[in-house]
Amino acid sequence: MGGGIFLGIFSLRMTDVSPAHRRRSAWPIAFILVALITATAAIAIFIRIETWPARTVRDLRAAFIDVAHLQPKITIKNRVYLEQTAPMAELATVVRRTEVEHEFLHTWAGSTKRLRLHGTFLVKAGFDLHKNFSVDVRDSEIDVQLPRAQILDVEEQKMEVLAYENGFWNLISAEDIENELRTMPQLARERAAQAGLTAEAERTLKEQLEQKIKMKQRVKVNFAADMPITSPPPSR
């Protein structure tokens, strides 16, 4: 009997709560949920904005270390975040096999001596890492400043004597041979430069950096005239 009365009273109270009242009770909960979602989104956006420079510097540094094996000077909105450092002195981006020939003729008192050499060299072109490598990050563009490429090394692979002819009294001397051996690498260097080896080195580095730097801004790579690394002002 008592249980029946209790169930009847509980059922009556439940029926007393109208649908409109239940809807009014749900509004505060919905408002709190919306406020929490909005606050969470705002915090996430704030954290992303605050950490954007650090993430940008990290990604740019990683791209340069992977491609050029150095840390460039990185500036974001006129603030320097990293200074340039490099564990190596040079970066060779292209190597080309180059062959040259040179003939030495000398006549004295009607007597002619002749020396003709053929040389094979490996010519390396790339960059002096002591020169300026810098990145300036702007809102719509990433400006990368690099030095001009240059011939870094000329390595002799093979030297052949095609002609060795003494005159009757005008003989080939040790000095003649040394002079010719010094001339051959210079000729290989000049031929490689004329063939566009330094331009190929610049194009190679430019393409590699553009592929590695994954940013929303447009990446602009410029090769400037020789610029020394600028040291930061002394702290006071």
C-alpha positions as a Markdown table, in Angstrom:
| # | Residue | x | y | z |
|---|---|---|---|---|
| 1 | Met | 0.0 | 0.0 | 0.0 |
| 2 | Gly | 2.8 | 2.4 | 1.0 |
| 3 | Gly | 4.8 | 1.5 | -2.1 |
| 4 | Gly | 1.8 | 2.2 | -4.4 |
| 5 | Ile | 1.3 | 5.7 | -2.8 |
| 6 | Phe | 5.0 | 6.5 | -3.3 |
| 7 | Leu | 5.0 | 5.6 | -6.9 |
| 8 | Gly | 1.9 | 7.6 | -7.5 |
| 9 | Ile | 3.4 | 10.7 | -5.9 |
| 10 | Phe | 6.7 | 10.3 | -7.9 |
| 11 | Ser | 4.7 | 9.8 | -11.1 |
| 12 | Leu | 2.7 | 12.9 | -10.3 |
| 13 | Arg | 5.8 | 15.1 | -9.7 |
| 14 | Met | 7.3 | 13.9 | -13.0 |
| 15 | Thr | 4.2 | 14.8 | -14.9 |
| 16 | Asp | 4.2 | 18.3 | -13.2 |
| 17 | Val | 7.5 | 19.2 | -15.2 |
| 18 | Ser | 6.3 | 20.6 | -18.4 |
| 19 | Pro | 8.3 | 20.3 | -21.7 |
| 20 | Ala | 8.8 | 24.1 | -21.8 |
| 21 | His | 10.4 | 23.9 | -18.3 |
| 22 | Arg | 12.7 | 21.1 | -19.4 |
| 23 | Arg | 13.8 | 23.2 | -22.4 |
| 24 | Arg | 14.5 | 26.2 | -20.2 |
| 25 | Ser | 16.6 | 24.0 | -18.0 |
| 26 | Ala | 18.7 | 22.8 | -20.9 |
| 27 | Trp | 19.7 | 26.4 | -22.1 |
| 28 | Pro | 22.3 | 27.0 | -19.3 |
| 29 | Ile | 24.0 | 23.6 | -20.1 |
| 30 | Ala | 24.1 | 24.4 | -23.9 |
| 31 | Phe | 25.5 | 27.9 | -23.1 |
| 32 | Ile | 28.3 | 26.4 | -21.0 |
| 33 | Leu | 29.2 | 23.9 | -23.7 |
| 34 | Val | 29.4 | 26.6 | -26.3 |
| 35 | Ala | 31.5 | 28.8 | -24.0 |
| 36 | Leu | 33.9 | 25.8 | -23.4 |
| 37 | Ile | 34.2 | 25.1 | -27.1 |
| 38 | Thr | 34.8 | 28.7 | -27.9 |
| 39 | Ala | 37.4 | 29.1 | -25.2 |
| 40 | Thr | 39.2 | 25.9 | -26.2 |
| 41 | Ala | 39.4 | 27.1 | -29.8 |
| 42 | Ala | 40.6 | 30.5 | -28.8 |
| 43 | Ile | 43.4 | 28.9 | -26.6 |
| 44 | Ala | 44.4 | 26.7 | -29.5 |
| 45 | Ile | 44.6 | 29.6 | -31.9 |
| 46 | Phe | 46.6 | 31.7 | -29.3 |
| 47 | Ile | 49.0 | 28.8 | -28.8 |
| 48 | Arg | 49.5 | 28.4 | -32.5 |
| 49 | Ile | 50.1 | 32.1 | -33.0 |
| 50 | Glu | 52.6 | 32.2 | -30.1 |
| 51 | Thr | 54.5 | 29.2 | -31.3 |
| 52 | Trp | 54.5 | 30.1 | -35.0 |
| 53 | Pro | 58.0 | 31.8 | -34.9 |
| 54 | Ala | 59.6 | 28.8 | -33.2 |
| 55 | Arg | 58.0 | 26.3 | -35.6 |
| 56 | Thr | 59.0 | 28.4 | -38.6 |
| 57 | Val | 62.6 | 28.7 | -37.4 |
| 58 | Arg | 62.8 | 25.0 | -36.7 |
| 59 | Asp | 61.5 | 24.0 | -40.1 |
| 60 | Leu | 63.7 | 26.5 | -42.0 |
| 61 | Arg | 66.8 | 25.5 | -40.0 |
| 62 | Ala | 66.1 | 21.8 | -40.7 |
| 63 | Ala | 65.7 | 22.4 | -44.5 |
| 64 | Phe | 69.0 | 24.3 | -44.7 |
| 65 | Ile | 70.9 | 21.7 | -42.6 |
| 66 | Asp | 69.5 | 18.9 | -44.8 |
| 67 | Val | 70.4 | 20.7 | -48.1 |
| 68 | Ala | 73.3 | 23.0 | -47.4 |
| 69 | His | 74.7 | 21.6 | -44.1 |
| 70 | Leu | 74.6 | 25.0 | -42.4 |
| 71 | Gln | 72.3 | 27.0 | -40.2 |
| 72 | Pro | 71.4 | 30.3 | -41.9 |
| 73 | Lys | 70.7 | 33.6 | -40.3 |
| 74 | Ile | 66.9 | 33.7 | -39.8 |
| 75 | Thr | 64.9 | 36.9 | -39.3 |
| 76 | Ile | 61.2 | 37.0 | -38.7 |
| 77 | Lys | 59.5 | 40.5 | -38.8 |
| 78 | Asn | 62.9 | 42.2 | -38.2 |
| 79 | Arg | 63.8 | 40.1 | -35.2 |
| 80 | Val | 66.8 | 37.8 | -35.5 |
| 81 | Tyr | 66.1 | 34.3 | -34.2 |
| 82 | Leu | 69.2 | 32.5 | -35.4 |
| 83 | Glu | 72.7 | 33.5 | -36.4 |
| 84 | Gln | 74.6 | 31.8 | -39.2 |
| 85 | Thr | 76.8 | 28.8 | -38.3 |
| 86 | Ala | 78.5 | 26.2 | -40.5 |
| 87 | Pro | 80.5 | 23.1 | -39.5 |
| 88 | Met | 82.2 | 23.1 | -43.0 |
| 89 | Ala | 83.9 | 25.7 | -45.0 |
| 90 | Glu | 82.4 | 24.8 | -48.4 |
| 91 | Leu | 79.5 | 23.1 | -50.1 |
| 92 | Ala | 80.0 | 21.5 | -53.5 |
| 93 | Thr | 76.7 | 21.1 | -55.3 |
| 94 | Val | 77.9 | 19.9 | -58.8 |
| 95 | Val | 81.0 | 18.1 | -60.0 |
| 96 | Arg | 81.9 | 17.9 | -63.7 |
| 97 | Arg | 84.6 | 15.9 | -65.5 |
| 98 | Thr | 86.5 | 18.4 | -67.7 |
| 99 | Glu | 89.2 | 17.7 | -70.3 |
| 100 | Val | 91.7 | 20.3 | -71.6 |
| 101 | Glu | 94.7 | 20.3 | -73.9 |
| 102 | His | 97.5 | 22.9 | -74.1 |
| 103 | Glu | 100.6 | 23.2 | -76.3 |
| 104 | Phe | 103.8 | 25.0 | -75.5 |
| 105 | Leu | 106.0 | 26.1 | -78.4 |
| 106 | His | 109.2 | 28.1 | -78.1 |
| 107 | Thr | 111.8 | 28.9 | -80.8 |
| 108 | Trp | 115.3 | 30.2 | -80.2 |
| 109 | Ala | 117.9 | 30.7 | -82.8 |
| 110 | Gly | 116.0 | 28.7 | -85.3 |
| 111 | Ser | 115.5 | 25.8 | -82.8 |
| 112 | Thr | 112.0 | 25.0 | -81.7 |
| 113 | Lys | 110.9 | 22.9 | -78.7 |
| 114 | Arg | 107.3 | 21.6 | -78.3 |
| 115 | Leu | 105.3 | 20.2 | -75.4 |
| 116 | Arg | 101.7 | 19.2 | -75.7 |
| 117 | Leu | 99.6 | 18.0 | -72.7 |
| 118 | His | 96.1 | 16.5 | -72.3 |
| 119 | Gly | 94.6 | 16.6 | -68.8 |
| 120 | Thr | 91.4 | 15.3 | -67.2 |
| 121 | Phe | 90.1 | 17.0 | -64.1 |
| 122 | Leu | 87.1 | 16.9 | -61.8 |
| 123 | Val | 85.9 | 20.4 | -61.3 |
| 124 | Lys | 83.7 | 21.2 | -58.3 |
| 125 | Ala | 81.4 | 24.2 | -58.1 |
| 126 | Gly | 79.4 | 25.3 | -55.1 |
| 127 | Phe | 79.4 | 27.8 | -52.2 |
| 128 | Asp | 81.7 | 29.3 | -49.6 |
| 129 | Leu | 79.8 | 28.8 | -46.4 |
| 130 | His | 81.6 | 31.7 | -44.7 |
| 131 | Lys | 79.6 | 34.1 | -46.9 |
| 132 | Asn | 76.1 | 35.3 | -46.2 |
| 133 | Phe | 73.2 | 32.8 | -46.0 |
| 134 | Ser | 70.1 | 34.5 | -44.6 |
| 135 | Val | 66.4 | 34.0 | -44.5 |
| 136 | Asp | 63.9 | 36.9 | -44.0 |
| 137 | Val | 60.4 | 35.6 | -43.2 |
| 138 | Arg | 57.6 | 38.0 | -44.0 |
| 139 | Asp | 53.8 | 37.7 | -44.0 |
| 140 | Ser | 53.5 | 36.8 | -47.7 |
| 141 | Glu | 57.0 | 35.9 | -48.7 |
| 142 | Ile | 60.2 | 34.1 | -47.5 |
| 143 | Asp | 63.2 | 35.9 | -48.9 |
| 144 | Val | 66.3 | 33.7 | -49.1 |
| 145 | Gln | 69.6 | 35.4 | -49.7 |
| 146 | Leu | 72.6 | 33.3 | -50.9 |
| 147 | Pro | 76.1 | 34.1 | -52.2 |
| 148 | Arg | 77.1 | 33.5 | -55.8 |
| 149 | Ala | 78.4 | 30.1 | -56.6 |
| 150 | Gln | 82.1 | 29.7 | -57.5 |
| 151 | Ile | 84.6 | 27.1 | -58.6 |
| 152 | Leu | 85.7 | 25.4 | -55.4 |
| 153 | Asp | 88.3 | 22.8 | -56.5 |
| 154 | Val | 90.0 | 21.4 | -59.6 |
| 155 | Glu | 91.3 | 17.9 | -59.0 |
| 156 | Glu | 93.6 | 16.3 | -61.5 |
| 157 | Gln | 92.5 | 12.8 | -62.6 |
| 158 | Lys | 94.9 | 12.1 | -65.4 |
| 159 | Met | 97.7 | 13.8 | -67.3 |
| 160 | Glu | 99.0 | 12.7 | -70.7 |
| 161 | Val | 102.0 | 13.9 | -72.7 |
| 162 | Leu | 100.9 | 14.1 | -76.4 |
| 163 | Ala | 104.1 | 15.7 | -77.7 |
| 164 | Tyr | 107.6 | 16.1 | -76.2 |
| 165 | Glu | 109.9 | 17.5 | -78.8 |
| 166 | Asn | 113.3 | 19.1 | -78.1 |
| 167 | Gly | 115.0 | 21.5 | -80.5 |
| 168 | Phe | 118.6 | 20.8 | -81.5 |
| 169 | Trp | 119.9 | 23.3 | -78.9 |
| 170 | Asn | 116.6 | 24.5 | -77.5 |
| 171 | Leu | 115.7 | 21.8 | -74.9 |
| 172 | Ile | 112.6 | 21.4 | -72.8 |
| 173 | Ser | 113.5 | 22.3 | -69.2 |
| 174 | Ala | 112.0 | 21.3 | -65.9 |
| 175 | Glu | 110.7 | 24.8 | -65.6 |
| 176 | Asp | 108.8 | 24.5 | -68.9 |
| 177 | Ile | 107.1 | 21.3 | -67.6 |
| 178 | Glu | 106.2 | 22.9 | -64.2 |
| 179 | Asn | 104.7 | 25.9 | -66.0 |
| 180 | Glu | 102.6 | 23.7 | -68.2 |
| 181 | Leu | 101.4 | 21.6 | -65.2 |
| 182 | Arg | 100.4 | 24.8 | -63.4 |
| 183 | Thr | 98.5 | 26.0 | -66.5 |
| 184 | Met | 96.4 | 22.9 | -67.0 |
| 185 | Pro | 94.2 | 23.2 | -63.9 |
| 186 | Gln | 93.6 | 26.9 | -64.6 |
| 187 | Leu | 92.4 | 26.0 | -68.1 |
| 188 | Ala | 90.1 | 23.4 | -66.7 |
| 189 | Arg | 88.7 | 26.0 | -64.2 |
| 190 | Glu | 88.1 | 28.5 | -67.0 |
| 191 | Arg | 86.5 | 25.9 | -69.3 |
| 192 | Ala | 84.1 | 24.7 | -66.5 |
| 193 | Ala | 83.1 | 28.3 | -65.7 |
| 194 | Gln | 82.5 | 29.1 | -69.4 |
| 195 | Ala | 80.4 | 26.0 | -69.6 |
| 196 | Gly | 78.0 | 27.3 | -66.9 |
| 197 | Leu | 79.1 | 25.1 | -64.0 |
| 198 | Thr | 78.6 | 27.9 | -61.4 |
| 199 | Ala | 75.1 | 28.6 | -62.8 |
| 200 | Glu | 74.3 | 24.9 | -62.6 |
| 201 | Ala | 75.4 | 24.9 | -58.9 |
| 202 | Glu | 73.1 | 27.9 | -58.1 |
| 203 | Arg | 70.2 | 26.3 | -59.9 |
| 204 | Thr | 70.7 | 23.0 | -58.1 |
| 205 | Leu | 70.8 | 24.6 | -54.6 |
| 206 | Lys | 67.8 | 26.8 | -55.5 |
| 207 | Glu | 65.7 | 23.9 | -56.6 |
| 208 | Gln | 66.6 | 21.8 | -53.5 |
| 209 | Leu | 65.7 | 24.6 | -51.1 |
| 210 | Glu | 62.4 | 25.3 | -52.8 |
| 211 | Gln | 61.5 | 21.6 | -52.5 |
| 212 | Lys | 62.5 | 21.4 | -48.9 |
| 213 | Ile | 61.0 | 24.6 | -47.5 |
| 214 | Lys | 57.3 | 23.8 | -47.0 |
| 215 | Met | 55.7 | 27.1 | -46.0 |
| 216 | Lys | 52.4 | 28.8 | -46.9 |
| 217 | Gln | 54.4 | 31.9 | -48.0 |
| 218 | Arg | 56.0 | 32.1 | -51.5 |
| 219 | Val | 59.7 | 31.2 | -51.3 |
| 220 | Lys | 62.0 | 33.6 | -53.2 |
| 221 | Val | 65.7 | 32.6 | -53.6 |
| 222 | Asn | 68.1 | 35.4 | -54.6 |
| 223 | Phe | 71.8 | 35.1 | -55.3 |
| 224 | Ala | 73.4 | 38.3 | -54.2 |
| 225 | Ala | 76.9 | 39.7 | -54.7 |
| 226 | Asp | 79.6 | 38.6 | -52.3 |
| 227 | Met | 78.5 | 39.7 | -48.9 |
| 228 | Pro | 80.4 | 39.0 | -45.6 |
| 229 | Ile | 78.5 | 37.6 | -42.6 |
| 230 | Thr | 77.4 | 40.5 | -40.5 |
| 231 | Ser | 78.1 | 40.0 | -36.8 |
| 232 | Pro | 75.5 | 41.0 | -34.2 |
| 233 | Pro | 76.2 | 44.2 | -32.3 |
| 234 | Pro | 78.0 | 43.7 | -29.0 |
| 235 | Ser | 75.7 | 43.5 | -26.0 |
| 236 | Arg | 75.8 | 46.3 | -23.5 |
